[in-house]
Amino acid sequence: MLVRARALISAGHPGPSVAITALVALLAALSGSRGGDFALAVTAMLAGQLSIGWSNDAADARRDAAAGRRDKPVVTGAVSVRAVWVAAVAALVTALSLGLALGVPTALLLAVVVGAGWVYNLGAKATTASGLMYILGFGPLPAYAASALPGQPLPQWYATAAAALVGLGGHFANVLPDLAADRATGVAGLPQRVGARWGPGAVRASALILLLSASVLLLFASGGHPVAWVGLGVAALLAVIAALGTGRVPFAAAFGIAAVDVVLLVVVGYAQA
């Protein structure tokens, strides 16, 4: 039972799920969100992200088996595809229910973020719309965090734009280790098409430009705040690591840049007064 539970948790992509949830929690907490609404918002986001992870492994079960992905629990048989689908749907319902408890705006924002992940998993990942799904999956995160604040203020435009740039840059960074496997299994999303036409170097360069653009945007929005300059320097270093790294290093570096940008958003102010 414990082995199956571990396998099920692993199928939910706990690393990215917790990382994205932590970024939202940090953004809300540093802006003063506390109490029940904060806890509900964080729990709803975690459930939503886990539902994306589970639906990904369930939808990709045959493709992962064909690619010999022994790191996937559904491929090794440690957990059944049916169990993963059940977990995905249960987590989705839980997420949306918790979001609705915070209000219709919060629930709608969460539906966009999580819905984009599901649409990506169910087919958009193999089309040029894959990039759009990452934009929709990350762009609304500042608005979602702001919805946990008193009065549910709207986000500044640059907060949404920066989050979308980080999401799209993360998409390009995330596919770098899997370009060959994606080509073999017919996954032809936006980054894969860029790689097929201009080579892996173009995918790395795109990730670097997109990720750094978010930090540059926040630097300008801050009016040249000293902390923003420091943040840009750290982001530049992480972007280089993302561009030169192998395996999952690029995606980890992209999350590092996202964390830096969260701090910058708090310094600049991401919610309208």
C-alpha positions in Angstrom: 0.0 0.0 0.0 2.8 2.4 0.9 4.6 1.6 -2.3 1.5 2.4 -4.3 0.9 5.6 -2.5 4.5 6.7 -3.2 4.0 5.8 -6.8 0.8 7.7 -7.1 2.4 10.8 -5.5 5.3 10.5 -7.9 2.9 10.4 -10.8 1.5 13.8 -9.7 4.8 15.5 -10.6 5.3 16.7 -6.9 8.4 18.7 -7.6 6.9 21.2 -10.1 3.5 21.1 -8.4 5.0 22.1 -5.0 7.4 24.7 -6.7 4.6 26.5 -8.5 2.4 26.4 -5.4 5.3 27.7 -3.3 5.8 30.7 -5.7 2.1 31.6 -5.4 2.3 31.2 -1.6 5.4 33.4 -1.4 3.9 36.1 -3.6 0.7 36.2 -1.5 2.5 35.9 1.9 5.1 38.7 1.2 2.2 40.9 0.2 0.4 40.4 3.5 -2.0 37.5 2.8 -2.7 35.5 6.0 -5.3 33.4 7.6 -8.0 31.1 6.1 -8.1 32.7 2.7 -4.4 32.3 2.3 -4.5 28.6 3.3 -7.5 27.9 1.0 -5.7 29.6 -2.0 -2.5 27.7 -1.4 -4.3 24.3 -1.0 -6.4 24.9 -4.0 -3.4 25.7 -6.1 -1.5 22.6 -4.9 -4.5 20.4 -5.7 -4.8 22.0 -9.1 -1.2 21.5 -9.9 -1.3 17.8 -8.8 -4.3 17.3 -11.0 -2.2 18.6 -13.9 0.6 16.2 -13.1 -1.6 13.2 -12.7 -3.5 13.9 -15.9 -0.2 14.3 -17.7 1.1 10.8 -16.7 -2.3 9.2 -17.4 -2.7 10.8 -20.8 1.0 10.0 -21.8 1.0 6.4 -20.5 1.2 4.8 -23.9 3.7 7.4 -25.2 5.9 7.0 -22.2 5.8 3.2 -22.5 6.9 3.4 -26.1 9.7 5.7 -25.1 10.9 3.4 -22.4 10.3 5.9 -19.6 11.0 3.6 -16.6 11.0 6.7 -14.4 7.2 6.8 -14.8 5.2 4.8 -12.3 2.4 4.0 -14.8 5.0 2.5 -17.1 6.6 0.3 -14.5 3.1 -0.8 -13.3 3.7 0.6 -9.8 0.3 2.3 -10.2 -2.5 1.8 -12.7 -3.5 4.4 -15.3 -7.1 4.2 -13.9 -5.9 5.1 -10.4 -4.0 8.1 -11.8 -7.0 9.3 -13.7 -9.2 9.0 -10.6 -6.6 11.0 -8.6 -6.5 13.6 -11.3 -10.2 14.1 -11.4 -10.5 14.1 -7.7 -7.8 16.7 -7.3 -9.4 18.9 -10.0 -12.8 18.8 -8.3 -11.1 19.6 -4.9 -9.2 22.5 -6.4 -12.1 24.1 -8.0 -14.3 23.6 -4.9 -11.7 25.3 -2.7 -11.3 28.1 -5.2 -15.1 28.7 -5.3 -15.0 28.9 -1.5 -12.8 32.0 -2.0 -15.2 33.5 -4.5 -16.1 33.3 -8.2 -13.1 35.4 -9.4 -10.6 33.2 -7.7 -12.3 30.0 -9.0 -12.3 31.4 -12.5 -8.6 32.3 -12.4 -7.8 28.8 -11.0 -9.9 27.3 -13.7 -7.9 29.1 -16.4 -4.5 28.1 -14.9 -5.4 24.4 -14.3 -7.6 24.2 -17.4 -4.6 25.2 -19.5 -2.5 22.4 -18.0 -5.3 19.9 -18.8 -5.7 21.1 -22.4 -1.9 20.9 -22.8 -1.9 17.3 -21.5 -4.9 16.2 -23.6 -3.4 17.2 -26.9 -2.2 20.8 -27.1 1.4 19.7 -26.2 1.7 18.3 -29.7 0.7 21.6 -31.4 1.9 25.2 -31.7 -0.7 26.0 -29.1 1.6 24.4 -26.4 3.1 27.8 -25.8 -0.2 29.4 -25.3 -1.1 26.9 -22.7 2.0 27.8 -20.7 1.1 31.5 -21.0 -2.4 30.8 -19.7 -1.0 28.5 -17.0 1.4 31.1 -15.6 0.2 34.5 -16.6 -2.8 34.6 -14.2 -0.8 33.5 -11.2 -0.2 37.1 -9.9 -4.0 37.7 -10.2 -4.7 34.5 -8.4 -2.2 35.5 -5.6 -3.8 38.9 -5.4 -7.3 37.3 -5.0 -6.2 36.1 -1.6 -5.5 39.6 -0.5 -8.1 41.8 1.2 -10.3 43.4 -1.4 -9.1 41.1 -4.1 -7.2 43.8 -6.0 -6.4 43.4 -9.7 -2.8 42.8 -10.7 -0.6 45.3 -12.5 -0.2 44.6 -16.2 3.5 44.0 -15.9 3.0 41.3 -13.3 0.8 39.3 -15.6 3.2 39.9 -18.5 6.3 38.9 -16.5 4.6 35.7 -15.2 3.6 34.8 -18.8 7.2 35.3 -20.0 8.5 33.1 -17.2 6.0 30.4 -18.1 6.8 30.4 -21.8 10.5 30.5 -21.1 10.1 27.6 -18.7 8.3 25.7 -21.4 11.3 26.0 -23.7 13.6 25.1 -20.9 11.6 22.1 -19.9 11.6 20.4 -23.3 15.4 20.6 -23.7 16.2 17.1 -22.3 13.3 15.5 -24.2 13.8 16.9 -27.7 14.9 13.5 -29.2 12.3 11.5 -27.4 9.5 14.0 -28.3 10.6 13.7 -32.0 10.4 9.9 -31.8 7.0 9.9 -30.3 5.5 12.6 -32.4 5.3 15.5 -29.9 5.6 18.6 -31.9 4.8 21.6 -29.7 6.1 25.1 -30.2 9.6 24.5 -28.7 10.0 21.2 -30.6 9.1 22.9 -33.9 11.7 25.6 -33.2 14.2 22.9 -32.5 13.4 20.9 -35.6 13.8 24.0 -37.8 16.7 25.8 -36.2 18.3 23.2 -33.8 18.5 22.8 -30.0 20.5 25.9 -29.7 17.5 28.0 -30.8 15.4 26.4 -28.1 18.0 27.3 -25.5 18.3 30.8 -26.8 14.6 31.3 -26.8 14.4 30.1 -23.2 17.2 32.5 -22.2 15.6 35.5 -23.9 12.1 34.8 -22.6 13.3 34.2 -19.0 15.5 37.3 -18.9 12.8 39.5 -20.6 10.6 39.0 -17.5 13.3 40.3 -15.2 14.1 43.2 -17.5 10.5 44.2 -17.6 10.3 44.2 -13.8 13.4 46.3 -13.7 11.8 49.0 -15.9 8.6 48.7 -13.9 10.5 49.4 -10.7 12.0 52.6 -12.1 15.5 51.1 -11.6 15.2 50.0 -8.0 18.5 48.7 -6.6 16.9 45.4 -5.6 15.6 45.0 -9.2 19.2 45.4 -10.5 20.4 42.8 -8.1 17.5 40.5 -9.2 18.4 41.0 -12.8 22.0 40.0 -12.1 20.9 36.8 -10.3 18.3 36.1 -13.1 21.0 36.5 -15.7 23.3 34.0 -14.0 20.4 31.5 -13.7 19.5 32.1 -17.3 23.1 31.2 -18.3 22.8 28.0 -16.2 19.5 27.2 -17.9 21.0 27.8 -21.4 24.1 25.7 -20.7 22.8 23.0 -18.3 21.7 19.5 -19.2 18.9 17.2 -17.9 16.4 19.0 -15.6 18.9 21.7 -14.7 17.4 24.2 -17.2 13.9 23.8 -15.8 15.2 24.1 -12.2 17.0 27.3 -13.2 13.8 28.6 -14.8 12.0 28.1 -11.4 14.9 30.0 -9.8 14.3 32.9 -12.1 10.6 32.7 -11.2 11.5 32.9 -7.5 13.7 36.0 -8.1 10.8 37.6 -10.1 8.4 36.9 -7.3 10.7 39.0 -5.0 10.9 41.7 -7.6 7.1 41.7 -8.0 6.7 42.3 -4.2 9.3 45.1 -4.4 7.7 46.7 -7.4 4.2 46.0 -6.3 2.1 43.6 -8.3 -1.4 44.5 -7.2 -3.2 47.7 -8.0 -4.0 49.9 -5.0 
